Amino acid sequence: MKRYNLSEIMTTAHRTYKYVGKKQGETFGEVLKSTWMLAKVALAMSENEEKARQASIKKASEKREIVLNTNSSFNSLDLKWEDMYVPNSRGYMGSQYCGD
């Protein structure tokens, strides 16, 4: 069963009735009803946000696992000059193109 903060709902309804409801000609019951509807919508939205957040965390962890399981020799830093530059990679005035 969903739990609502009744104190917050009543204070919000009273504040809304005091500052807005009287001026618009609404009764306290109408304002309380609209406040309850807003509380229900807010709870539903927070549940959807929680599901979306959990899904994004799961997706990020899957990506992290993929990155960690890549071939370690691909990411090695012990590269030599010959691995990066081929003999015919000299350009204008001796510049070397790495190929990236």
PDB file as gemmi writes it, atoms N, CA and C in Angstrom:
CRYST1    1.000    1.000    1.000  90.00  90.00  90.00 P 1                      
ATOM      1  N   MET A   1       0.840  -1.178   0.000  1.00  0.00           N  
ATOM      2  CA  MET A   1       0.000   0.000   0.000  1.00  0.00           C  
ATOM      3  C   MET A   1       0.880   1.235   0.000  1.00  0.00           C  
ATOM      4  N   LYS A   2       0.481   2.208  -0.768  1.00  0.00           N  
ATOM      5  CA  LYS A   2       1.262   3.431  -0.876  1.00  0.00           C  
ATOM      6  C   LYS A   2       1.092   4.264   0.385  1.00  0.00           C  
ATOM      7  N   ARG A   3       2.175   4.901   0.793  1.00  0.00           N  
ATOM      8  CA  ARG A   3       2.141   5.746   1.985  1.00  0.00           C  
ATOM      9  C   ARG A   3       2.246   7.199   1.559  1.00  0.00           C  
ATOM     10  N   TYR A   4       1.376   8.022   2.126  1.00  0.00           N  
ATOM     11  CA  TYR A   4       1.372   9.449   1.834  1.00  0.00           C  
ATOM     12  C   TYR A   4       1.684  10.208   3.113  1.00  0.00           C  
ATOM     13  N   ASN A   5       2.338  11.341   2.966  1.00  0.00           N  
ATOM     14  CA  ASN A   5       2.612  12.213   4.100  1.00  0.00           C  
ATOM     15  C   ASN A   5       1.380  13.094   4.312  1.00  0.00           C  
ATOM     16  N   LEU A   6       0.524  12.687   5.243  1.00  0.00           N  
ATOM     17  CA  LEU A   6      -0.753  13.372   5.447  1.00  0.00           C  
ATOM     18  C   LEU A   6      -0.551  14.790   5.955  1.00  0.00           C  
ATOM     19  N   SER A   7       0.443  14.980   6.792  1.00  0.00           N  
ATOM     20  CA  SER A   7       0.707  16.315   7.325  1.00  0.00           C  
ATOM     21  C   SER A   7       1.081  17.275   6.207  1.00  0.00           C  
ATOM     22  N   GLU A   8       1.916  16.811   5.312  1.00  0.00           N  
ATOM     23  CA  GLU A   8       2.326  17.653   4.185  1.00  0.00           C  
ATOM     24  C   GLU A   8       1.141  17.969   3.273  1.00  0.00           C  
ATOM     25  N   ILE A   9       0.279  16.990   3.050  1.00  0.00           N  
ATOM     26  CA  ILE A   9      -0.888  17.204   2.192  1.00  0.00           C  
ATOM     27  C   ILE A   9      -1.827  18.228   2.816  1.00  0.00           C  
ATOM     28  N   MET A  10      -2.076  18.106   4.111  1.00  0.00           N  
ATOM     29  CA  MET A  10      -2.990  19.043   4.775  1.00  0.00           C  
ATOM     30  C   MET A  10      -2.408  20.454   4.824  1.00  0.00           C  
ATOM     31  N   THR A  11      -1.110  20.583   5.118  1.00  0.00           N  
ATOM     32  CA  THR A  11      -0.518  21.926   5.160  1.00  0.00           C  
ATOM     33  C   THR A  11      -0.504  22.558   3.770  1.00  0.00           C  
ATOM     34  N   THR A  12      -0.233  21.755   2.755  1.00  0.00           N  
ATOM     35  CA  THR A  12      -0.254  22.282   1.390  1.00  0.00           C  
ATOM     36  C   THR A  12      -1.662  22.716   0.997  1.00  0.00           C  
ATOM     37  N   ALA A  13      -2.655  21.903   1.368  1.00  0.00           N  
ATOM     38  CA  ALA A  13      -4.040  22.251   1.052  1.00  0.00           C  
ATOM     39  C   ALA A  13      -4.453  23.525   1.780  1.00  0.00           C  
ATOM     40  N   HIS A  14      -4.087  23.638   3.052  1.00  0.00           N  
ATOM     41  CA  HIS A  14      -4.453  24.835   3.816  1.00  0.00           C  
ATOM     42  C   HIS A  14      -3.778  26.077   3.233  1.00  0.00           C  
ATOM     43  N   ARG A  15      -2.504  25.955   2.899  1.00  0.00           N  
ATOM     44  CA  ARG A  15      -1.774  27.085   2.331  1.00  0.00           C  
ATOM     45  C   ARG A  15      -2.356  27.482   0.969  1.00  0.00           C  
ATOM     46  N   THR A  16      -2.685  26.488   0.156  1.00  0.00           N  
ATOM     47  CA  THR A  16      -3.265  26.775  -1.156  1.00  0.00           C  
ATOM     48  C   THR A  16      -4.628  27.440  -1.011  1.00  0.00           C  
ATOM     49  N   TYR A  17      -5.436  26.938  -0.073  1.00  0.00           N  
ATOM     50  CA  TYR A  17      -6.753  27.544   0.144  1.00  0.00           C  
ATOM     51  C   TYR A  17      -6.611  28.968   0.655  1.00  0.00           C  
ATOM     52  N   LYS A  18      -5.665  29.175   1.543  1.00  0.00           N  
ATOM     53  CA  LYS A  18      -5.493  30.497   2.157  1.00  0.00           C  
ATOM     54  C   LYS A  18      -5.068  31.539   1.133  1.00  0.00           C  
ATOM     55  N   TYR A  19      -4.124  31.193   0.264  1.00  0.00           N  
ATOM     56  CA  TYR A  19      -3.556  32.185  -0.650  1.00  0.00           C  
ATOM     57  C   TYR A  19      -4.172  32.179  -2.050  1.00  0.00           C  
ATOM     58  N   VAL A  20      -4.736  31.075  -2.486  1.00  0.00           N  
ATOM     59  CA  VAL A  20      -5.236  30.989  -3.855  1.00  0.00           C  
ATOM     60  C   VAL A  20      -6.723  30.639  -3.897  1.00  0.00           C  
ATOM     61  N   GLY A  21      -7.119  29.653  -3.108  1.00  0.00           N  
ATOM     62  CA  GLY A  21      -8.473  29.122  -3.190  1.00  0.00           C  
ATOM     63  C   GLY A  21      -9.556  30.133  -2.892  1.00  0.00           C  
ATOM     64  N   LYS A  22      -9.362  30.936  -1.863  1.00  0.00           N  
ATOM     65  CA  LYS A  22     -10.369  31.939  -1.509  1.00  0.00           C  
ATOM     66  C   LYS A  22     -10.553  32.946  -2.632  1.00  0.00           C  
ATOM     67  N   LYS A  23      -9.453  33.348  -3.236  1.00  0.00           N  
ATOM     68  CA  LYS A  23      -9.516  34.357  -4.297  1.00  0.00           C  
ATOM     69  C   LYS A  23     -10.191  33.819  -5.551  1.00  0.00           C  
ATOM     70  N   GLN A  24     -10.068  32.517  -5.780  1.00  0.00           N  
ATOM     71  CA  GLN A  24     -10.684  31.922  -6.966  1.00  0.00           C  
ATOM     72  C   GLN A  24     -12.082  31.388  -6.678  1.00  0.00           C  
ATOM     73  N   GLY A  25     -12.528  31.502  -5.432  1.00  0.00           N  
ATOM     74  CA  GLY A  25     -13.871  31.060  -5.074  1.00  0.00           C  
ATOM     75  C   GLY A  25     -14.005  29.570  -4.873  1.00  0.00           C  
ATOM     76  N   GLU A  26     -12.915  28.875  -4.577  1.00  0.00           N  
ATOM     77  CA  GLU A  26     -12.970  27.436  -4.344  1.00  0.00           C  
ATOM     78  C   GLU A  26     -13.209  27.169  -2.865  1.00  0.00           C  
ATOM     79  N   THR A  27     -13.837  26.033  -2.584  1.00  0.00           N  
ATOM     80  CA  THR A  27     -14.015  25.636  -1.195  1.00  0.00           C  
ATOM     81  C   THR A  27     -12.780  24.871  -0.740  1.00  0.00           C  
ATOM     82  N   PHE A  28     -12.666  24.680   0.587  1.00  0.00           N  
ATOM     83  CA  PHE A  28     -11.515  23.948   1.110  1.00  0.00           C  
ATOM     84  C   PHE A  28     -11.542  22.499   0.632  1.00  0.00           C  
ATOM     85  N   GLY A  29     -12.720  21.925   0.481  1.00  0.00           N  
ATOM     86  CA  GLY A  29     -12.843  20.548  -0.002  1.00  0.00           C  
ATOM     87  C   GLY A  29     -12.311  20.384  -1.413  1.00  0.00           C  
ATOM     88  N   GLU A  30     -12.604  21.344  -2.263  1.00  0.00           N  
ATOM     89  CA  GLU A  30     -12.100  21.281  -3.637  1.00  0.00           C  
ATOM     90  C   GLU A  30     -10.576  21.390  -3.668  1.00  0.00           C  
ATOM     91  N   VAL A  31     -10.054  22.287  -2.840  1.00  0.00           N  
ATOM     92  CA  VAL A  31      -8.599  22.450  -2.782  1.00  0.00           C  
ATOM     93  C   VAL A  31      -7.946  21.192  -2.224  1.00  0.00           C  
ATOM     94  N   LEU A  32      -8.553  20.596  -1.199  1.00  0.00           N  
ATOM     95  CA  LEU A  32      -8.014  19.369  -0.608  1.00  0.00           C  
ATOM     96  C   LEU A  32      -8.032  18.227  -1.625  1.00  0.00           C  
ATOM     97  N   LYS A  33      -9.100  18.143  -2.404  1.00  0.00           N  
ATOM     98  CA  LYS A  33      -9.197  17.103  -3.430  1.00  0.00           C  
ATOM     99  C   LYS A  33      -8.098  17.267  -4.480  1.00  0.00           C  
ATOM    100  N   SER A  34      -7.867  18.498  -4.918  1.00  0.00           N  
ATOM    101  CA  SER A  34      -6.818  18.723  -5.921  1.00  0.00           C  
ATOM    102  C   SER A  34      -5.431  18.464  -5.334  1.00  0.00           C  
ATOM    103  N   THR A  35      -5.250  18.767  -4.042  1.00  0.00           N  
ATOM    104  CA  THR A  35      -3.963  18.494  -3.398  1.00  0.00           C  
ATOM    105  C   THR A  35      -3.710  16.994  -3.313  1.00  0.00           C  
ATOM    106  N   TRP A  36      -4.757  16.203  -3.022  1.00  0.00           N  
ATOM    107  CA  TRP A  36      -4.615  14.750  -2.999  1.00  0.00           C  
ATOM    108  C   TRP A  36      -4.246  14.217  -4.380  1.00  0.00           C  
ATOM    109  N   MET A  37      -4.884  14.745  -5.412  1.00  0.00           N  
ATOM    110  CA  MET A  37      -4.550  14.298  -6.771  1.00  0.00           C  
ATOM    111  C   MET A  37      -3.096  14.614  -7.098  1.00  0.00           C  
ATOM    112  N   LEU A  38      -2.627  15.795  -6.693  1.00  0.00           N  
ATOM    113  CA  LEU A  38      -1.226  16.152  -6.936  1.00  0.00           C  
ATOM    114  C   LEU A  38      -0.277  15.235  -6.170  1.00  0.00           C  
ATOM    115  N   ALA A  39      -0.644  14.866  -4.939  1.00  0.00           N  
ATOM    116  CA  ALA A  39       0.205  13.972  -4.145  1.00  0.00           C  
ATOM    117  C   ALA A  39       0.295  12.597  -4.803  1.00  0.00           C  
ATOM    118  N   LYS A  40      -0.823  12.109  -5.335  1.00  0.00           N  
ATOM    119  CA  LYS A  40      -0.819  10.809  -6.007  1.00  0.00           C  
ATOM    120  C   LYS A  40       0.029  10.847  -7.274  1.00  0.00           C  
ATOM    121  N   VAL A  41      -0.089  11.936  -8.022  1.00  0.00           N  
ATOM    122  CA  VAL A  41       0.708  12.080  -9.246  1.00  0.00           C  
ATOM    123  C   VAL A  41       2.193  12.172  -8.903  1.00  0.00           C  
ATOM    124  N   ALA A  42       2.518  12.923  -7.846  1.00  0.00           N  
ATOM    125  CA  ALA A  42       3.922  13.068  -7.442  1.00  0.00           C  
ATOM    126  C   ALA A  42       4.509  11.730  -7.017  1.00  0.00           C  
ATOM    127  N   LEU A  43       3.723  10.912  -6.313  1.00  0.00           N  
ATOM    128  CA  LEU A  43       4.203   9.599  -5.897  1.00  0.00           C  
ATOM    129  C   LEU A  43       4.424   8.693  -7.103  1.00  0.00           C  
ATOM    130  N   ALA A  44       3.499   8.727  -8.052  1.00  0.00           N  
ATOM    131  CA  ALA A  44       3.653   7.905  -9.260  1.00  0.00           C  
ATOM    132  C   ALA A  44       4.876   8.337 -10.057  1.00  0.00           C  
ATOM    133  N   MET A  45       5.092   9.645 -10.153  1.00  0.00           N  
ATOM    134  CA  MET A  45       6.258  10.139 -10.887  1.00  0.00           C  
ATOM    135  C   MET A  45       7.550   9.759 -10.183  1.00  0.00           C  
ATOM    136  N   SER A  46       7.564   9.800  -8.852  1.00  0.00           N  
ATOM    137  CA  SER A  46       8.783   9.436  -8.136  1.00  0.00           C  
ATOM    138  C   SER A  46       9.087   7.950  -8.310  1.00  0.00           C  
ATOM    139  N   GLU A  47       8.046   7.115  -8.362  1.00  0.00           N  
ATOM    140  CA  GLU A  47       8.266   5.687  -8.610  1.00  0.00           C  
ATOM    141  C   GLU A  47       8.834   5.464 -10.007  1.00  0.00           C  
ATOM    142  N   ASN A  48       8.308   6.192 -10.993  1.00  0.00           N  
ATOM    143  CA  ASN A  48       8.828   6.064 -12.358  1.00  0.00           C  
ATOM    144  C   ASN A  48      10.267   6.540 -12.439  1.00  0.00           C  
ATOM    145  N   GLU A  49      10.581   7.630 -11.733  1.00  0.00           N  
ATOM    146  CA  GLU A  49      11.956   8.127 -11.725  1.00  0.00           C  
ATOM    147  C   GLU A  49      12.890   7.122 -11.072  1.00  0.00           C  
ATOM    148  N   GLU A  50      12.423   6.461 -10.020  1.00  0.00           N  
ATOM    149  CA  GLU A  50      13.244   5.453  -9.346  1.00  0.00           C  
ATOM    150  C   GLU A  50      13.519   4.275 -10.286  1.00  0.00           C  
ATOM    151  N   LYS A  51      12.494   3.842 -11.026  1.00  0.00           N  
ATOM    152  CA  LYS A  51      12.689   2.748 -11.981  1.00  0.00           C  
ATOM    153  C   LYS A  51      13.672   3.149 -13.076  1.00  0.00           C  
ATOM    154  N   ALA A  52      13.539   4.374 -13.562  1.00  0.00           N  
ATOM    155  CA  ALA A  52      14.444   4.853 -14.611  1.00  0.00           C  
ATOM    156  C   ALA A  52      15.870   4.959 -14.084  1.00  0.00           C  
ATOM    157  N   ARG A  53      16.014   5.396 -12.837  1.00  0.00           N  
ATOM    158  CA  ARG A  53      17.349   5.518 -12.249  1.00  0.00           C  
ATOM    159  C   ARG A  53      17.984   4.143 -12.082  1.00  0.00           C  
ATOM    160  N   GLN A  54      17.198   3.159 -11.628  1.00  0.00           N  
ATOM    161  CA  GLN A  54      17.718   1.803 -11.482  1.00  0.00           C  
ATOM    162  C   GLN A  54      18.120   1.223 -12.841  1.00  0.00           C  
ATOM    163  N   ALA A  55      17.330   1.509 -13.872  1.00  0.00           N  
ATOM    164  CA  ALA A  55      17.659   1.010 -15.212  1.00  0.00           C  
ATOM    165  C   ALA A  55      18.947   1.639 -15.727  1.00  0.00           C  
ATOM    166  N   SER A  56      19.134   2.938 -15.471  1.00  0.00           N  
ATOM    167  CA  SER A  56      20.360   3.590 -15.934  1.00  0.00           C  
ATOM    168  C   SER A  56      21.574   3.082 -15.165  1.00  0.00           C  
ATOM    169  N   ILE A  57      21.409   2.785 -13.875  1.00  0.00           N  
ATOM    170  CA  ILE A  57      22.515   2.223 -13.093  1.00  0.00           C  
ATOM    171  C   ILE A  57      22.885   0.847 -13.634  1.00  0.00           C  
ATOM    172  N   LYS A  58      21.871   0.036 -13.965  1.00  0.00           N  
ATOM    173  CA  LYS A  58      22.132  -1.297 -14.508  1.00  0.00           C  
ATOM    174  C   LYS A  58      22.844  -1.206 -15.854  1.00  0.00           C  
ATOM    175  N   LYS A  59      22.396  -0.285 -16.695  1.00  0.00           N  
ATOM    176  CA  LYS A  59      23.014  -0.108 -18.005  1.00  0.00           C  
ATOM    177  C   LYS A  59      24.461   0.357 -17.872  1.00  0.00           C  
ATOM    178  N   ALA A  60      24.717   1.271 -16.939  1.00  0.00           N  
ATOM    179  CA  ALA A  60      26.077   1.759 -16.726  1.00  0.00           C  
ATOM    180  C   ALA A  60      26.981   0.650 -16.199  1.00  0.00           C  
ATOM    181  N   SER A  61      26.457  -0.198 -15.317  1.00  0.00           N  
ATOM    182  CA  SER A  61      27.281  -1.292 -14.799  1.00  0.00           C  
ATOM    183  C   SER A  61      27.589  -2.311 -15.892  1.00  0.00           C  
ATOM    184  N   GLU A  62      26.627  -2.549 -16.796  1.00  0.00           N  
ATOM    185  CA  GLU A  62      26.895  -3.455 -17.915  1.00  0.00           C  
ATOM    186  C   GLU A  62      27.976  -2.887 -18.827  1.00  0.00           C  
ATOM    187  N   LYS A  63      27.915  -1.587 -19.096  1.00  0.00           N  
ATOM    188  CA  LYS A  63      28.949  -0.956 -19.920  1.00  0.00           C  
ATOM    189  C   LYS A  63      30.307  -1.039 -19.240  1.00  0.00           C  
ATOM    190  N   ARG A  64      30.320  -0.833 -17.929  1.00  0.00           N  
ATOM    191  CA  ARG A  64      31.571  -0.900 -17.181  1.00  0.00           C  
ATOM    192  C   ARG A  64      32.171  -2.298 -17.262  1.00  0.00           C  
ATOM    193  N   GLU A  65      31.322  -3.334 -17.179  1.00  0.00           N  
ATOM    194  CA  GLU A  65      31.806  -4.706 -17.293  1.00  0.00           C  
ATOM    195  C   GLU A  65      32.381  -4.971 -18.678  1.00  0.00           C  
ATOM    196  N   ILE A  66      31.743  -4.436 -19.702  1.00  0.00           N  
ATOM    197  CA  ILE A  66      32.246  -4.620 -21.066  1.00  0.00           C  
ATOM    198  C   ILE A  66      33.616  -3.977 -21.210  1.00  0.00           C  
ATOM    199  N   VAL A  67      33.766  -2.776 -20.659  1.00  0.00           N  
ATOM    200  CA  VAL A  67      35.049  -2.076 -20.756  1.00  0.00           C  
ATOM    201  C   VAL A  67      36.126  -2.826 -19.988  1.00  0.00           C  
ATOM    202  N   LEU A  68      35.785  -3.352 -18.824  1.00  0.00           N  
ATOM    203  CA  LEU A  68      36.779  -4.063 -18.021  1.00  0.00           C  
ATOM    204  C   LEU A  68      37.177  -5.394 -18.654  1.00  0.00           C  
ATOM    205  N   ASN A  69      36.297  -5.984 -19.431  1.00  0.00           N  
ATOM    206  CA  ASN A  69      36.578  -7.287 -20.034  1.00  0.00           C  
ATOM    207  C   ASN A  69      37.211  -7.189 -21.419  1.00  0.00           C  
ATOM    208  N   THR A  70      37.614  -5.994 -21.846  1.00  0.00           N  
ATOM    209  CA  THR A  70      38.260  -5.872 -23.148  1.00  0.00           C  
ATOM    210  C   THR A  70      39.659  -6.476 -23.091  1.00  0.00           C  
ATOM    211  N   ASN A  71      40.221  -6.682 -24.240  1.00  0.00           N  
ATOM    212  CA  ASN A  71      41.549  -7.269 -24.334  1.00  0.00           C  
ATOM    213  C   ASN A  71      42.575  -6.316 -23.728  1.00  0.00           C  
ATOM    214  N   SER A  72      43.326  -6.784 -22.744  1.00  0.00           N  
ATOM    215  CA  SER A  72      44.270  -5.909 -22.046  1.00  0.00           C  
ATOM    216  C   SER A  72      45.462  -5.535 -22.922  1.00  0.00           C  
ATOM    217  N   SER A  73      45.802  -6.358 -23.912  1.00  0.00           N  
ATOM    218  CA  SER A  73      46.931  -6.013 -24.774  1.00  0.00           C  
ATOM    219  C   SER A  73      46.597  -4.823 -25.664  1.00  0.00           C  
ATOM    220  N   PHE A  74      45.325  -4.608 -25.916  1.00  0.00           N  
ATOM    221  CA  PHE A  74      44.919  -3.455 -26.712  1.00  0.00           C  
ATOM    222  C   PHE A  74      45.206  -2.157 -25.961  1.00  0.00           C  
ATOM    223  N   ASN A  75      45.079  -2.176 -24.651  1.00  0.00           N  
ATOM    224  CA  ASN A  75      45.260  -0.984 -23.842  1.00  0.00           C  
ATOM    225  C   ASN A  75      46.666  -0.870 -23.247  1.00  0.00           C  
ATOM    226  N   SER A  76      47.584  -1.686 -23.698  1.00  0.00           N  
ATOM    227  CA  SER A  76      48.917  -1.652 -23.101  1.00  0.00           C  
ATOM    228  C   SER A  76      49.651  -0.373 -23.500  1.00  0.00           C  
ATOM    229  N   LEU A  77      50.509   0.093 -22.619  1.00  0.00           N  
ATOM    230  CA  LEU A  77      51.254   1.327 -22.856  1.00  0.00           C  
ATOM    231  C   LEU A  77      52.704   1.072 -23.253  1.00  0.00           C  
ATOM    232  N   ASP A  78      53.086  -0.170 -23.428  1.00  0.00           N  
ATOM    233  CA  ASP A  78      54.465  -0.480 -23.802  1.00  0.00           C  
ATOM    234  C   ASP A  78      54.607  -0.556 -25.327  1.00  0.00           C  
ATOM    235  N   LEU A  79      54.193   0.495 -26.008  1.00  0.00           N  
ATOM    236  CA  LEU A  79      54.285   0.555 -27.460  1.00  0.00           C  
ATOM    237  C   LEU A  79      55.637   1.105 -27.883  1.00  0.00           C  
ATOM    238  N   LYS A  80      56.110   0.640 -29.011  1.00  0.00           N  
ATOM    239  CA  LYS A  80      57.374   1.116 -29.554  1.00  0.00           C  
ATOM    240  C   LYS A  80      57.098   2.090 -30.684  1.00  0.00           C  
ATOM    241  N   TRP A  81      58.153   2.727 -31.151  1.00  0.00           N  
ATOM    242  CA  TRP A  81      58.027   3.692 -32.237  1.00  0.00           C  
ATOM    243  C   TRP A  81      57.500   3.011 -33.490  1.00  0.00           C  
ATOM    244  N   GLU A  82      57.916   1.789 -33.726  1.00  0.00           N  
ATOM    245  CA  GLU A  82      57.513   1.070 -34.921  1.00  0.00           C  
ATOM    246  C   GLU A  82      56.025   0.707 -34.893  1.00  0.00           C  
ATOM    247  N   ASP A  83      55.459   0.587 -33.696  1.00  0.00           N  
ATOM    248  CA  ASP A  83      54.039   0.259 -33.600  1.00  0.00           C  
ATOM    249  C   ASP A  83      53.157   1.432 -34.018  1.00  0.00           C  
ATOM    250  N   MET A  84      53.639   2.644 -33.804  1.00  0.00           N  
ATOM    251  CA  MET A  84      52.834   3.825 -34.104  1.00  0.00           C  
ATOM    252  C   MET A  84      53.103   4.381 -35.496  1.00  0.00           C  
ATOM    253  N   TYR A  85      54.369   4.394 -35.910  1.00  0.00           N  
ATOM    254  CA  TYR A  85      54.744   5.034 -37.166  1.00  0.00           C  
ATOM    255  C   TYR A  85      55.295   3.995 -38.128  1.00  0.00           C  
ATOM    256  N   VAL A  86      54.724   3.935 -39.287  1.00  0.00           N  
ATOM    257  CA  VAL A  86      55.261   3.052 -40.316  1.00  0.00           C  
ATOM    258  C   VAL A  86      56.357   3.812 -41.062  1.00  0.00           C  
ATOM    259  N   PRO A  87      57.264   3.110 -41.750  1.00  0.00           N  
ATOM    260  CA  PRO A  87      58.398   3.807 -42.376  1.00  0.00           C  
ATOM    261  C   PRO A  87      57.996   4.852 -43.408  1.00  0.00           C  
ATOM    262  N   ASN A  88      56.861   4.706 -44.060  1.00  0.00           N  
ATOM    263  CA  ASN A  88      56.493   5.672 -45.089  1.00  0.00           C  
ATOM    264  C   ASN A  88      55.496   6.716 -44.565  1.00  0.00           C  
ATOM    265  N   SER A  89      55.504   6.976 -43.272  1.00  0.00           N  
ATOM    266  CA  SER A  89      54.537   7.915 -42.713  1.00  0.00           C  
ATOM    267  C   SER A  89      55.087   9.331 -42.600  1.00  0.00           C  
ATOM    268  N   ARG A  90      56.215   9.602 -43.248  1.00  0.00           N  
ATOM    269  CA  ARG A  90      56.780  10.950 -43.188  1.00  0.00           C  
ATOM    270  C   ARG A  90      56.038  11.851 -44.153  1.00  0.00           C  
ATOM    271  N   GLY A  91      55.721  13.037 -43.678  1.00  0.00           N  
ATOM    272  CA  GLY A  91      55.008  13.986 -44.506  1.00  0.00           C  
ATOM    273  C   GLY A  91      55.894  15.153 -44.883  1.00  0.00           C  
ATOM    274  N   TYR A  92      55.292  16.275 -45.152  1.00  0.00           N  
ATOM    275  CA  TYR A  92      56.001  17.484 -45.551  1.00  0.00           C  
ATOM    276  C   TYR A  92      56.935  17.924 -44.433  1.00  0.00           C  
ATOM    277  N   MET A  93      58.173  18.169 -44.712  1.00  0.00           N  
ATOM    278  CA  MET A  93      59.218  18.607 -43.783  1.00  0.00           C  
ATOM    279  C   MET A  93      59.439  17.614 -42.643  1.00  0.00           C  
ATOM    280  N   GLY A  94      59.232  16.318 -42.903  1.00  0.00           N  
ATOM    281  CA  GLY A  94      59.569  15.281 -41.936  1.00  0.00           C  
ATOM    282  C   GLY A  94      58.519  15.030 -40.873  1.00  0.00           C  
ATOM    283  N   SER A  95      57.332  15.589 -41.009  1.00  0.00           N  
ATOM    284  CA  SER A  95      56.299  15.351 -39.999  1.00  0.00           C  
ATOM    285  C   SER A  95      55.824  13.908 -40.079  1.00  0.00           C  
ATOM    286  N   GLN A  96      55.386  13.398 -38.962  1.00  0.00           N  
ATOM    287  CA  GLN A  96      54.949  12.011 -38.912  1.00  0.00           C  
ATOM    288  C   GLN A  96      53.466  11.951 -38.555  1.00  0.00           C  
ATOM    289  N   TYR A  97      52.733  11.233 -39.372  1.00  0.00           N  
ATOM    290  CA  TYR A  97      51.307  11.076 -39.132  1.00  0.00           C  
ATOM    291  C   TYR A  97      51.087   9.775 -38.392  1.00  0.00           C  
ATOM    292  N   CYS A  98      50.410   9.852 -37.266  1.00  0.00           N  
ATOM    293  CA  CYS A  98      50.206   8.691 -36.406  1.00  0.00           C  
ATOM    294  C   CYS A  98      49.052   7.822 -36.892  1.00  0.00           C  
ATOM    295  N   GLY A  99      48.130   8.394 -37.630  1.00  0.00           N  
ATOM    296  CA  GLY A  99      47.026   7.613 -38.152  1.00  0.00           C  
ATOM    297  C   GLY A  99      45.778   7.682 -37.306  1.00  0.00           C  
ATOM    298  N   ASP A 100      45.703   8.641 -36.407  1.00  0.00           N  
ATOM    299  CA  ASP A 100      44.499   8.711 -35.575  1.00  0.00           C  
ATOM    300  C   ASP A 100      43.658   9.908 -35.868  1.00  0.00           C  
TER     301      ASP A 100                                                      
END                                                                             
